[in-house]
Amino acid sequence: MANVVELKVGLHCDECIKKILKAIKKIQADIETYDIDTQLNKVTVTGNVSSEEVIRVIHKIGKTATTWEAEGDGVTC
């Protein structure tokens, strides 16, 4: 069964978005879909992946990511 991971991530510029997409694509899991909402600073990944895995790859590229439910904005570019 597919998991839906929703994260708050800083998406202030095109370069940020490119780096995040590249990192998500490198996850060694069965990712079915991914979506980036720049207005909400929200990244949604669907597939056989955990929120911890997605947060880890985003942190590796120097970005801050928090689960959508977590308090605080977690948004830095």
All heavy atoms as a GROMACS GRO file, in nm:
protein
  589
    1MET      N    1   0.083  -0.119   0.000
    1MET     CA    2   0.000   0.000   0.000
    1MET      C    3   0.088   0.125   0.000
    1MET      O    4   0.188   0.132   0.068
    1MET     CB    5  -0.090  -0.001   0.123
    1MET     CG    6  -0.191   0.111   0.123
    1MET     SD    7  -0.321   0.083   0.243
    1MET     CE    8  -0.274   0.200   0.367
    2ALA      N    9   0.049   0.224  -0.076
    2ALA     CA   10   0.129   0.346  -0.092
    2ALA      C   11   0.109   0.440   0.026
    2ALA      O   12  -0.001   0.454   0.078
    2ALA     CB   13   0.090   0.416  -0.221
    3ASN      N   14   0.218   0.501   0.068
    3ASN     CA   15   0.214   0.605   0.170
    3ASN      C   16   0.208   0.740   0.101
    3ASN      O   17   0.262   0.757  -0.008
    3ASN     CB   18   0.340   0.601   0.256
    3ASN     CG   19   0.352   0.474   0.336
    3ASN    OD1   20   0.254   0.417   0.379
    3ASN    ND2   21   0.474   0.430   0.356
    4VAL      N   22   0.147   0.836   0.167
    4VAL     CA   23   0.146   0.973   0.119
    4VAL      C   24   0.224   1.055   0.220
    4VAL      O   25   0.188   1.062   0.337
    4VAL     CB   26   0.003   1.028   0.102
    4VAL    CG1   27   0.007   1.175   0.059
    4VAL    CG2   28  -0.076   0.945   0.003
    5VAL      N   29   0.334   1.113   0.174
    5VAL     CA   30   0.421   1.194   0.260
    5VAL      C   31   0.403   1.339   0.219
    5VAL      O   32   0.424   1.375   0.104
    5VAL     CB   33   0.569   1.152   0.244
    5VAL    CG1   34   0.660   1.242   0.325
    5VAL    CG2   35   0.587   1.006   0.283
    6GLU      N   36   0.361   1.424   0.316
    6GLU     CA   37   0.343   1.566   0.290
    6GLU      C   38   0.438   1.643   0.380
    6GLU      O   39   0.437   1.626   0.502
    6GLU     CB   40   0.199   1.608   0.317
    6GLU     CG   41   0.100   1.543   0.223
    6GLU     CD   42  -0.043   1.584   0.252
    6GLU    OE1   43  -0.079   1.595   0.371
    6GLU    OE2   44  -0.118   1.604   0.156
    7LEU      N   45   0.522   1.726   0.317
    7LEU     CA   46   0.624   1.799   0.392
    7LEU      C   47   0.620   1.947   0.362
    7LEU      O   48   0.588   1.988   0.250
    7LEU     CB   49   0.763   1.746   0.356
    7LEU     CG   50   0.790   1.598   0.380
    7LEU    CD1   51   0.926   1.562   0.326
    7LEU    CD2   52   0.778   1.564   0.527
    8LYS      N   53   0.658   2.027   0.462
    8LYS     CA   54   0.680   2.169   0.445
    8LYS      C   55   0.827   2.190   0.412
    8LYS      O   56   0.913   2.147   0.488
    8LYS     CB   57   0.649   2.241   0.576
    8LYS     CG   58   0.533   2.335   0.570
    8LYS     CD   59   0.514   2.400   0.704
    8LYS     CE   60   0.371   2.377   0.746
    8LYS     NZ   61   0.333   2.456   0.860
    9VAL      N   62   0.854   2.253   0.299
    9VAL     CA   63   0.991   2.273   0.253
    9VAL      C   64   1.003   2.413   0.195
    9VAL      O   65   0.910   2.462   0.132
    9VAL     CB   66   1.028   2.169   0.144
    9VAL    CG1   67   1.171   2.184   0.100
    9VAL    CG2   68   1.001   2.027   0.191
   10GLY      N   69   1.119   2.477   0.214
   10GLY     CA   70   1.140   2.609   0.156
   10GLY      C   71   1.152   2.600   0.004
   10GLY      O   72   1.241   2.534  -0.047
   11LEU      N   73   1.060   2.664  -0.066
   11LEU     CA   74   1.058   2.659  -0.213
   11LEU      C   75   1.059   2.802  -0.267
   11LEU      O   76   0.968   2.845  -0.335
   11LEU     CB   77   0.931   2.588  -0.260
   11LEU     CG   78   0.909   2.445  -0.212
   11LEU    CD1   79   0.769   2.397  -0.247
   11LEU    CD2   80   1.013   2.353  -0.272
   12HIS      N   81   1.165   2.875  -0.237
   12HIS     CA   82   1.168   3.016  -0.271
   12HIS      C   83   1.215   3.049  -0.412
   12HIS      O   84   1.189   3.157  -0.461
   12HIS     CB   85   1.254   3.091  -0.169
   12HIS     CG   86   1.196   3.085  -0.033
   12HIS    ND1   87   1.236   2.992   0.060
   12HIS    CD2   88   1.098   3.157   0.026
   12HIS    CE1   89   1.167   3.010   0.171
   12HIS    NE2   90   1.082   3.109   0.153
   13CYS      N   91   1.286   2.956  -0.474
   13CYS     CA   92   1.338   2.986  -0.607
   13CYS      C   93   1.339   2.859  -0.692
   13CYS      O   94   1.323   2.749  -0.642
   13CYS     CB   95   1.479   3.043  -0.598
   13CYS     SG   96   1.600   2.928  -0.528
   14ASP      N   97   1.356   2.878  -0.822
   14ASP     CA   98   1.358   2.764  -0.914
   14ASP      C   99   1.471   2.667  -0.882
   14ASP      O  100   1.456   2.546  -0.899
   14ASP     CB  101   1.371   2.812  -1.059
   14ASP     CG  102   1.243   2.877  -1.110
   14ASP    OD1  103   1.136   2.852  -1.051
   14ASP    OD2  104   1.250   2.953  -1.208
   15GLU      N  105   1.583   2.720  -0.837
   15GLU     CA  106   1.697   2.634  -0.805
   15GLU      C  107   1.663   2.542  -0.687
   15GLU      O  108   1.701   2.425  -0.687
   15GLU     CB  109   1.820   2.719  -0.774
   15GLU     CG  110   1.949   2.641  -0.778
   15GLU     CD  111   1.979   2.578  -0.913
   15GLU    OE1  112   1.944   2.636  -1.018
   15GLU    OE2  113   2.036   2.468  -0.914
   16CYS      N  114   1.593   2.595  -0.588
   16CYS     CA  115   1.549   2.512  -0.474
   16CYS      C  116   1.461   2.397  -0.524
   16CYS      O  117   1.479   2.282  -0.484
   16CYS     CB  118   1.466   2.594  -0.375
   16CYS     SG  119   1.553   2.722  -0.286
   17ILE      N  120   1.368   2.430  -0.609
   17ILE     CA  121   1.275   2.329  -0.660
   17ILE      C  122   1.350   2.222  -0.739
   17ILE      O  123   1.325   2.103  -0.721
   17ILE     CB  124   1.166   2.398  -0.746
   17ILE    CG1  125   1.080   2.488  -0.657
   17ILE    CG2  126   1.080   2.293  -0.818
   17ILE    CD1  127   0.990   2.582  -0.734
   18LYS      N  128   1.443   2.263  -0.824
   18LYS     CA  129   1.521   2.167  -0.903
   18LYS      C  130   1.600   2.072  -0.813
   18LYS      O  131   1.604   1.951  -0.837
   18LYS     CB  132   1.617   2.240  -0.997
   18LYS     CG  133   1.550   2.306  -1.115
   18LYS     CD  134   1.652   2.380  -1.199
   18LYS     CE  135   1.586   2.462  -1.306
   18LYS     NZ  136   1.682   2.543  -1.382
   19LYS      N  137   1.664   2.128  -0.710
   19LYS     CA  138   1.743   2.045  -0.618
   19LYS      C  139   1.654   1.945  -0.544
   19LYS      O  140   1.692   1.829  -0.526
   19LYS     CB  141   1.817   2.132  -0.517
   19LYS     CG  142   1.934   2.206  -0.575
   19LYS     CD  143   2.002   2.290  -0.469
   19LYS     CE  144   2.119   2.367  -0.525
   19LYS     NZ  145   2.185   2.448  -0.422
   20ILE      N  146   1.538   1.989  -0.500
   20ILE     CA  147   1.447   1.902  -0.426
   20ILE      C  148   1.394   1.791  -0.517
   20ILE      O  149   1.391   1.675  -0.478
   20ILE     CB  150   1.333   1.984  -0.362
   20ILE    CG1  151   1.391   2.070  -0.249
   20ILE    CG2  152   1.222   1.893  -0.311
   20ILE    CD1  153   1.299   2.178  -0.200
   21LEU      N  154   1.355   1.826  -0.638
   21LEU     CA  155   1.307   1.723  -0.732
   21LEU      C  156   1.416   1.620  -0.761
   21LEU      O  157   1.389   1.500  -0.764
   21LEU     CB  158   1.261   1.788  -0.863
   21LEU     CG  159   1.126   1.859  -0.858
   21LEU    CD1  160   1.101   1.933  -0.989
   21LEU    CD2  161   1.014   1.762  -0.830
   22LYS      N  162   1.537   1.666  -0.782
   22LYS     CA  163   1.648   1.576  -0.810
   22LYS      C  164   1.672   1.481  -0.692
   22LYS      O  165   1.693   1.361  -0.710
   22LYS     CB  166   1.775   1.657  -0.840
   22LYS     CG  167   1.891   1.575  -0.885
   22LYS     CD  168   2.008   1.665  -0.924
   22LYS     CE  169   2.126   1.583  -0.971
   22LYS     NZ  170   2.239   1.669  -1.010
   23ALA      N  171   1.666   1.535  -0.570
   23ALA     CA  172   1.686   1.452  -0.450
   23ALA      C  173   1.575   1.348  -0.435
   23ALA      O  174   1.602   1.232  -0.404
   23ALA     CB  175   1.691   1.542  -0.326
   24ILE      N  176   1.451   1.389  -0.460
   24ILE     CA  177   1.338   1.296  -0.448
   24ILE      C  178   1.351   1.183  -0.550
   24ILE      O  179   1.327   1.066  -0.518
   24ILE     CB  180   1.204   1.370  -0.464
   24ILE    CG1  181   1.178   1.459  -0.342
   24ILE    CG2  182   1.089   1.272  -0.483
   24ILE    CD1  183   1.062   1.554  -0.358
   25LYS      N  184   1.393   1.218  -0.670
   25LYS     CA  185   1.406   1.116  -0.774
   25LYS      C  186   1.514   1.013  -0.742
   25LYS      O  187   1.511   0.902  -0.793
   25LYS     CB  188   1.436   1.182  -0.909
   25LYS     CG  189   1.318   1.258  -0.965
   25LYS     CD  190   1.357   1.331  -1.093
   25LYS     CE  191   1.243   1.416  -1.144
   25LYS     NZ  192   1.280   1.493  -1.264
   26LYS      N  193   1.610   1.048  -0.657
   26LYS     CA  194   1.718   0.956  -0.621
   26LYS      C  195   1.680   0.857  -0.511
   26LYS      O  196   1.757   0.766  -0.482
   26LYS     CB  197   1.842   1.036  -0.577
   26LYS     CG  198   1.913   1.102  -0.691
   26LYS     CD  199   2.040   1.168  -0.643
   26LYS     CE  200   2.117   1.228  -0.758
   26LYS     NZ  201   2.242   1.289  -0.714
   27ILE      N  202   1.566   0.877  -0.447
   27ILE     CA  203   1.525   0.787  -0.340
   27ILE      C  204   1.508   0.646  -0.397
   27ILE      O  205   1.441   0.627  -0.498
   27ILE     CB  206   1.393   0.833  -0.273
   27ILE    CG1  207   1.414   0.968  -0.205
   27ILE    CG2  208   1.344   0.729  -0.173
   27ILE    CD1  209   1.286   1.030  -0.152
   28GLN      N  210   1.572   0.550  -0.331
   28GLN     CA  211   1.568   0.411  -0.378
   28GLN      C  212   1.442   0.342  -0.326
   28GLN      O  213   1.447   0.251  -0.246
   28GLN     CB  214   1.693   0.337  -0.332
   28GLN     CG  215   1.822   0.396  -0.385
   28GLN     CD  216   1.830   0.390  -0.536
   28GLN    OE1  217   1.796   0.290  -0.597
   28GLN    NE2  218   1.876   0.497  -0.597
   29ALA      N  219   1.328   0.388  -0.370
   29ALA     CA  220   1.199   0.332  -0.328
   29ALA      C  221   1.104   0.340  -0.446
   29ALA      O  222   1.133   0.402  -0.548
   29ALA     CB  223   1.144   0.410  -0.209
   30ASP      N  224   0.991   0.277  -0.430
   30ASP     CA  225   0.889   0.279  -0.535
   30ASP      C  226   0.805   0.405  -0.521
   30ASP      O  227   0.702   0.405  -0.454
   30ASP     CB  228   0.801   0.155  -0.526
   30ASP     CG  229   0.879   0.028  -0.552
   30ASP    OD1  230   0.970   0.032  -0.636
   30ASP    OD2  231   0.847  -0.075  -0.491
   31ILE      N  232   0.850   0.513  -0.582
   31ILE     CA  233   0.775   0.638  -0.578
   31ILE      C  234   0.678   0.639  -0.695
   31ILE      O  235   0.718   0.622  -0.809
   31ILE     CB  236   0.868   0.760  -0.583
   31ILE    CG1  237   0.953   0.764  -0.457
   31ILE    CG2  238   0.788   0.889  -0.599
   31ILE    CD1  239   1.052   0.876  -0.453
   32GLU      N  240   0.551   0.656  -0.662
   32GLU     CA  241   0.447   0.657  -0.765
   32GLU      C  242   0.428   0.797  -0.822
   32GLU      O  243   0.423   0.815  -0.944
   32GLU     CB  244   0.316   0.604  -0.708
   32GLU     CG  245   0.325   0.458  -0.666
   32GLU     CD  246   0.202   0.409  -0.593
   32GLU    OE1  247   0.098   0.479  -0.596
   32GLU    OE2  248   0.208   0.301  -0.533
   33THR      N  249   0.415   0.895  -0.734
   33THR     CA  250   0.396   1.033  -0.779
   33THR      C  251   0.466   1.128  -0.682
   33THR      O  252   0.493   1.093  -0.568
   33THR     CB  253   0.247   1.073  -0.784
   33THR    OG1  254   0.192   1.067  -0.652
   33THR    CG2  255   0.167   0.983  -0.877
   34TYR      N  256   0.493   1.248  -0.730
   34TYR     CA  257   0.541   1.355  -0.642
   34TYR      C  258   0.489   1.486  -0.699
   34TYR      O  259   0.465   1.499  -0.818
   34TYR     CB  260   0.693   1.356  -0.629
   34TYR     CG  261   0.768   1.355  -0.758
   34TYR    CD1  262   0.797   1.472  -0.825
   34TYR    CD2  263   0.810   1.235  -0.815
   34TYR    CE1  264   0.866   1.470  -0.945
   34TYR    CE2  265   0.878   1.232  -0.934
   34TYR     CZ  266   0.907   1.350  -0.999
   34TYR     OH  267   0.974   1.349  -1.117
   35ASP      N  268   0.466   1.580  -0.608
   35ASP     CA  269   0.409   1.709  -0.647
   35ASP      C  270   0.469   1.817  -0.560
   35ASP      O  271   0.496   1.795  -0.442
   35ASP     CB  272   0.256   1.705  -0.631
   35ASP     CG  273   0.192   1.835  -0.676
   35ASP    OD1  274   0.208   1.871  -0.794
   35ASP    OD2  275   0.129   1.902  -0.592
   36ILE      N  276   0.489   1.934  -0.619
   36ILE     CA  277   0.540   2.048  -0.544
   36ILE      C  278   0.441   2.162  -0.560
   36ILE      O  279   0.406   2.199  -0.671
   36ILE     CB  280   0.680   2.090  -0.594
   36ILE    CG1  281   0.780   1.980  -0.558
   36ILE    CG2  282   0.720   2.222  -0.534
   36ILE    CD1  283   0.922   2.013  -0.592
   37ASP      N  284   0.396   2.215  -0.446
   37ASP     CA  285   0.305   2.329  -0.444
   37ASP      C  286   0.385   2.448  -0.390
   37ASP      O  287   0.411   2.457  -0.270
   37ASP     CB  288   0.185   2.300  -0.354
   37ASP     CG  289   0.080   2.410  -0.358
   37ASP    OD1  290   0.119   2.528  -0.373
   37ASP    OD2  291  -0.039   2.378  -0.345
   38THR      N  292   0.425   2.537  -0.480
   38THR     CA  293   0.512   2.649  -0.440
   38THR      C  294   0.437   2.752  -0.356
   38THR      O  295   0.499   2.820  -0.275
   38THR     CB  296   0.573   2.718  -0.564
   38THR    OG1  297   0.469   2.757  -0.652
   38THR    CG2  298   0.669   2.626  -0.635
   39GLN      N  299   0.307   2.764  -0.371
   39GLN     CA  300   0.232   2.861  -0.292
   39GLN      C  301   0.223   2.818  -0.146
   39GLN      O  302   0.225   2.902  -0.056
   39GLN     CB  303   0.093   2.882  -0.350
   39GLN     CG  304   0.096   2.958  -0.481
   39GLN     CD  305  -0.043   2.993  -0.531
   39GLN    OE1  306  -0.138   2.920  -0.506
   39GLN    NE2  307  -0.052   3.103  -0.601
   40LEU      N  308   0.213   2.687  -0.122
   40LEU     CA  309   0.202   2.636   0.014
   40LEU      C  310   0.336   2.590   0.071
   40LEU      O  311   0.343   2.550   0.187
   40LEU     CB  312   0.103   2.519   0.020
   40LEU     CG  313  -0.043   2.550  -0.012
   40LEU    CD1  314  -0.125   2.423  -0.013
   40LEU    CD2  315  -0.100   2.649   0.089
   41ASN      N  316   0.442   2.593  -0.012
   41ASN     CA  317   0.573   2.537   0.028
   41ASN      C  318   0.556   2.391   0.070
   41ASN      O  319   0.606   2.348   0.175
   41ASN     CB  320   0.638   2.619   0.140
   41ASN     CG  321   0.691   2.751   0.091
   41ASN    OD1  322   0.758   2.756  -0.011
   41ASN    ND2  323   0.659   2.857   0.160
   42LYS      N  324   0.484   2.317  -0.012
   42LYS     CA  325   0.447   2.180   0.022
   42LYS      C  326   0.499   2.082  -0.083
   42LYS      O  327   0.483   2.104  -0.203
   42LYS     CB  328   0.294   2.170   0.031
   42LYS     CG  329   0.242   2.036   0.074
   42LYS     CD  330   0.090   2.045   0.087
   42LYS     CE  331   0.030   1.918   0.140
   42LYS     NZ  332  -0.115   1.930   0.156
   43VAL      N  333   0.561   1.975  -0.034
   43VAL     CA  334   0.606   1.866  -0.120
   43VAL      C  335   0.526   1.743  -0.082
   43VAL      O  336   0.519   1.707   0.036
   43VAL     CB  337   0.757   1.840  -0.102
   43VAL    CG1  338   0.800   1.716  -0.179
   43VAL    CG2  339   0.838   1.960  -0.147
   44THR      N  340   0.464   1.678  -0.181
   44THR     CA  341   0.387   1.557  -0.157
   44THR      C  342   0.450   1.444  -0.238
   44THR      O  343   0.470   1.457  -0.359
   44THR     CB  344   0.240   1.575  -0.200
   44THR    OG1  345   0.187   1.689  -0.132
   44THR    CG2  346   0.157   1.452  -0.168
   45VAL      N  347   0.482   1.334  -0.170
   45VAL     CA  348   0.540   1.217  -0.235
   45VAL      C  349   0.452   1.098  -0.202
   45VAL      O  350   0.419   1.074  -0.085
   45VAL     CB  351   0.685   1.190  -0.186
   45VAL    CG1  352   0.743   1.067  -0.256
   45VAL    CG2  353   0.773   1.312  -0.210
   46THR      N  354   0.413   1.022  -0.304
   46THR     CA  355   0.330   0.904  -0.285
   46THR      C  356   0.407   0.782  -0.332
   46THR      O  357   0.467   0.783  -0.439
   46THR     CB  358   0.198   0.916  -0.367
   46THR    OG1  359   0.132   1.036  -0.330
   46THR    CG2  360   0.107   0.798  -0.340
   47GLY      N  361   0.405   0.678  -0.250
   47GLY     CA  362   0.473   0.554  -0.287
   47GLY      C  363   0.518   0.477  -0.165
   47GLY      O  364   0.476   0.505  -0.053
   48ASN      N  365   0.604   0.381  -0.188
   48ASN     CA  366   0.657   0.297  -0.081
   48ASN      C  367   0.775   0.368  -0.017
   48ASN      O  368   0.890   0.330  -0.035
   48ASN     CB  369   0.697   0.160  -0.137
   48ASN     CG  370   0.740   0.065  -0.029
   48ASN    OD1  371   0.706   0.081   0.088
   48ASN    ND2  372   0.817  -0.035  -0.067
   49VAL      N  373   0.745   0.476   0.055
   49VAL     CA  374   0.849   0.563   0.112
   49VAL      C  375   0.796   0.620   0.244
   49VAL      O  376   0.676   0.640   0.260
   49VAL     CB  377   0.885   0.675   0.012
   49VAL    CG1  378   0.770   0.767  -0.014
   49VAL    CG2  379   1.007   0.751   0.056
   50SER      N  380   0.888   0.645   0.337
   50SER     CA  381   0.849   0.704   0.466
   50SER      C  382   0.882   0.852   0.467
   50SER      O  383   0.968   0.899   0.390
   50SER     CB  384   0.920   0.634   0.580
   50SER     OG  385   1.058   0.665   0.578
   51SER      N  386   0.818   0.925   0.556
   51SER     CA  387   0.848   1.067   0.568
   51SER      C  388   0.994   1.087   0.609
   51SER      O  389   1.060   1.181   0.564
   51SER     CB  390   0.753   1.136   0.667
   51SER     OG  391   0.759   1.074   0.793
   52GLU      N  392   1.047   0.996   0.693
   52GLU     CA  393   1.186   1.006   0.736
   52GLU      C  394   1.282   0.997   0.617
   52GLU      O  395   1.382   1.068   0.612
   52GLU     CB  396   1.220   0.898   0.839
   52GLU     CG  397   1.150   0.915   0.972
   52GLU     CD  398   1.005   0.866   0.973
   52GLU    OE1  399   0.964   0.793   0.880
   52GLU    OE2  400   0.932   0.903   1.065
   53GLU      N  401   1.252   0.907   0.522
   53GLU     CA  402   1.339   0.893   0.404
   53GLU      C  403   1.341   1.021   0.321
   53GLU      O  404   1.447   1.066   0.277
   53GLU     CB  405   1.290   0.778   0.315
   53GLU     CG  406   1.314   0.640   0.371
   53GLU     CD  407   1.254   0.535   0.280
   53GLU    OE1  408   1.130   0.516   0.283
   53GLU    OE2  409   1.331   0.473   0.204
   54VAL      N  410   1.223   1.078   0.300
   54VAL     CA  411   1.214   1.199   0.218
   54VAL      C  412   1.281   1.316   0.290
   54VAL      O  413   1.358   1.392   0.230
   54VAL     CB  414   1.068   1.232   0.182
   54VAL    CG1  415   1.061   1.356   0.093
   54VAL    CG2  416   1.002   1.114   0.110
   55ILE      N  417   1.257   1.330   0.421
   55ILE     CA  418   1.320   1.437   0.497
   55ILE      C  419   1.472   1.423   0.493
   55ILE      O  420   1.544   1.521   0.476
   55ILE     CB  421   1.267   1.438   0.643
   55ILE    CG1  422   1.122   1.487   0.645
   55ILE    CG2  423   1.355   1.526   0.732
   55ILE    CD1  424   1.053   1.471   0.779
   56ARG      N  425   1.521   1.300   0.505
   56ARG     CA  426   1.666   1.277   0.505
   56ARG      C  427   1.730   1.325   0.374
   56ARG      O  428   1.833   1.393   0.376
   56ARG     CB  429   1.697   1.129   0.530
   56ARG     CG  430   1.845   1.101   0.545
   56ARG     CD  431   1.876   0.957   0.585
   56ARG     NE  432   1.823   0.861   0.490
   56ARG     CZ  433   1.727   0.772   0.520
   56ARG    NH1  434   1.677   0.766   0.641
   56ARG    NH2  435   1.684   0.688   0.429
   57VAL      N  436   1.671   1.291   0.259
   57VAL     CA  437   1.732   1.334   0.132
   57VAL      C  438   1.723   1.485   0.112
   57VAL      O  439   1.812   1.545   0.054
   57VAL     CB  440   1.674   1.259   0.009
   57VAL    CG1  441   1.699   1.110   0.018
   57VAL    CG2  442   1.530   1.289  -0.015
   58ILE      N  443   1.617   1.546   0.164
   58ILE     CA  444   1.605   1.691   0.153
   58ILE      C  445   1.707   1.759   0.244
   58ILE      O  446   1.769   1.858   0.206
   58ILE     CB  447   1.460   1.736   0.182
   58ILE    CG1  448   1.369   1.687   0.067
   58ILE    CG2  449   1.452   1.887   0.197
   58ILE    CD1  450   1.222   1.709   0.089
   59HIS      N  451   1.728   1.704   0.363
   59HIS     CA  452   1.830   1.760   0.453
   59HIS      C  453   1.970   1.746   0.392
   59HIS      O  454   2.054   1.833   0.412
   59HIS     CB  455   1.825   1.691   0.589
   59HIS     CG  456   1.711   1.737   0.674
   59HIS    ND1  457   1.688   1.687   0.799
   59HIS    CD2  458   1.613   1.828   0.653
   59HIS    CE1  459   1.581   1.745   0.851
   59HIS    NE2  460   1.534   1.830   0.763
   60LYS      N  461   1.995   1.638   0.319
   60LYS     CA  462   2.127   1.616   0.258
   60LYS      C  463   2.163   1.727   0.159
   60LYS      O  464   2.281   1.755   0.138
   60LYS     CB  465   2.131   1.481   0.185
   60LYS     CG  466   2.160   1.364   0.275
   60LYS     CD  467   2.178   1.239   0.192
   60LYS     CE  468   2.212   1.120   0.277
   60LYS     NZ  469   2.228   0.998   0.198
   61ILE      N  470   2.064   1.788   0.096
   61ILE     CA  471   2.092   1.896   0.001
   61ILE      C  472   2.087   2.033   0.069
   61ILE      O  473   2.090   2.136   0.002
   61ILE     CB  474   1.998   1.890  -0.122
   61ILE    CG1  475   1.853   1.908  -0.081
   61ILE    CG2  476   2.020   1.764  -0.201
   61ILE    CD1  477   1.758   1.933  -0.197
   62GLY      N  478   2.077   2.033   0.202
   62GLY     CA  479   2.084   2.157   0.276
   62GLY      C  480   1.953   2.230   0.297
   62GLY      O  481   1.952   2.347   0.336
   63LYS      N  482   1.843   2.163   0.271
   63LYS     CA  483   1.712   2.225   0.289
   63LYS      C  484   1.648   2.176   0.418
   63LYS      O  485   1.676   2.067   0.466
   63LYS     CB  486   1.618   2.189   0.172
   63LYS     CG  487   1.669   2.237   0.038
   63LYS     CD  488   1.671   2.387   0.034
   63LYS     CE  489   1.734   2.439  -0.093
   63LYS     NZ  490   1.764   2.579  -0.084
   64THR      N  491   1.559   2.256   0.473
   64THR     CA  492   1.485   2.218   0.592
   64THR      C  493   1.351   2.162   0.549
   64THR      O  494   1.284   2.220   0.463
   64THR     CB  495   1.462   2.342   0.682
   64THR    OG1  496   1.588   2.397   0.715
   64THR    CG2  497   1.389   2.305   0.808
   65ALA      N  498   1.313   2.050   0.609
   65ALA     CA  499   1.184   1.989   0.579
   65ALA      C  500   1.121   1.939   0.708
   65ALA      O  501   1.190   1.883   0.793
   65ALA     CB  502   1.202   1.873   0.482
   66THR      N  503   0.993   1.964   0.723
   66THR     CA  504   0.920   1.912   0.838
   66THR      C  505   0.790   1.849   0.788
   66THR      O  506   0.741   1.885   0.681
   66THR     CB  507   0.884   2.025   0.938
   66THR    OG1  508   0.807   2.125   0.871
   66THR    CG2  509   1.008   2.088   0.997
   67THR      N  510   0.738   1.757   0.867
   67THR     CA  511   0.610   1.698   0.829
   67THR      C  512   0.504   1.807   0.829
   67THR      O  513   0.513   1.904   0.903
   67THR     CB  514   0.570   1.584   0.924
   67THR    OG1  515   0.564   1.635   1.057
   67THR    CG2  516   0.666   1.467   0.915
   68TRP      N  517   0.407   1.791   0.743
   68TRP     CA  518   0.304   1.894   0.726
   68TRP      C  519   0.231   1.922   0.857
   68TRP      O  520   0.190   2.033   0.883
   68TRP     CB  521   0.208   1.850   0.616
   68TRP     CG  522   0.119   1.959   0.571
   68TRP    CD1  523  -0.016   1.969   0.591
   68TRP    CD2  524   0.155   2.078   0.500
   68TRP    NE1  525  -0.064   2.084   0.537
   68TRP    CE2  526   0.038   2.153   0.480
   68TRP    CE3  527   0.275   2.126   0.450
   68TRP    CZ2  528   0.037   2.275   0.413
   68TRP    CZ3  529   0.275   2.247   0.384
   68TRP    CH2  530   0.158   2.321   0.366
   69GLU      N  531   0.216   1.818   0.942
   69GLU     CA  532   0.143   1.834   1.066
   69GLU      C  533   0.227   1.901   1.175
   69GLU      O  534   0.173   1.948   1.274
   69GLU     CB  535   0.098   1.697   1.121
   69GLU     CG  536   0.008   1.621   1.028
   69GLU     CD  537   0.085   1.543   0.922
   69GLU    OE1  538   0.205   1.514   0.942
   69GLU    OE2  539   0.026   1.511   0.818
   70ALA      N  540   0.359   1.903   1.159
   70ALA     CA  541   0.448   1.956   1.264
   70ALA      C  542   0.427   2.106   1.282
   70ALA      O  543   0.396   2.179   1.188
   70ALA     CB  544   0.594   1.928   1.227
   71GLU      N  545   0.450   2.151   1.405
   71GLU     CA  546   0.438   2.294   1.432
   71GLU      C  547   0.562   2.367   1.382
   71GLU      O  548   0.667   2.308   1.367
   71GLU     CB  549   0.420   2.317   1.581
   71GLU     CG  550   0.284   2.271   1.632
   71GLU     CD  551   0.259   2.320   1.771
   71GLU    OE1  552   0.204   2.431   1.785
   71GLU    OE2  553   0.295   2.248   1.864
   72GLY      N  554   0.549   2.495   1.363
   72GLY     CA  555   0.659   2.576   1.310
   72GLY      C  556   0.654   2.573   1.159
   72GLY      O  557   0.600   2.481   1.100
   73ASP      N  558   0.713   2.672   1.096
   73ASP     CA  559   0.699   2.676   0.951
   73ASP      C  560   0.804   2.595   0.878
   73ASP      O  561   0.781   2.550   0.768
   73ASP     CB  562   0.695   2.820   0.899
   73ASP     CG  563   0.825   2.895   0.913
   73ASP    OD1  564   0.925   2.837   0.958
   73ASP    OD2  565   0.825   3.011   0.876
   74GLY      N  566   0.920   2.570   0.936
   74GLY     CA  567   1.021   2.488   0.872
   74GLY      C  568   1.062   2.535   0.734
   74GLY      O  569   1.110   2.458   0.654
   75VAL      N  570   1.039   2.662   0.703
   75VAL     CA  571   1.061   2.711   0.568
   75VAL      C  572   1.183   2.801   0.564
   75VAL      O  573   1.181   2.910   0.617
   75VAL     CB  574   0.936   2.787   0.517
   75VAL    CG1  575   0.961   2.844   0.380
   75VAL    CG2  576   0.816   2.696   0.516
   76THR      N  577   1.290   2.749   0.503
   76THR     CA  578   1.408   2.831   0.477
   76THR      C  579   1.461   2.793   0.340
   76THR      O  580   1.445   2.682   0.295
   76THR     CB  581   1.519   2.806   0.582
   76THR    OG1  582   1.552   2.670   0.583
   76THR    CG2  583   1.477   2.853   0.720
   77CYS      N  584   1.520   2.887   0.276
   77CYS     CA  585   1.570   2.862   0.141
   77CYS      C  586   1.719   2.843   0.144
   77CYS      O  587   1.789   2.895   0.222
   77CYS     CB  588   1.534   2.977   0.050
   77CYS     SG  589   1.570   2.947  -0.124
   0.00000   0.00000   0.00000
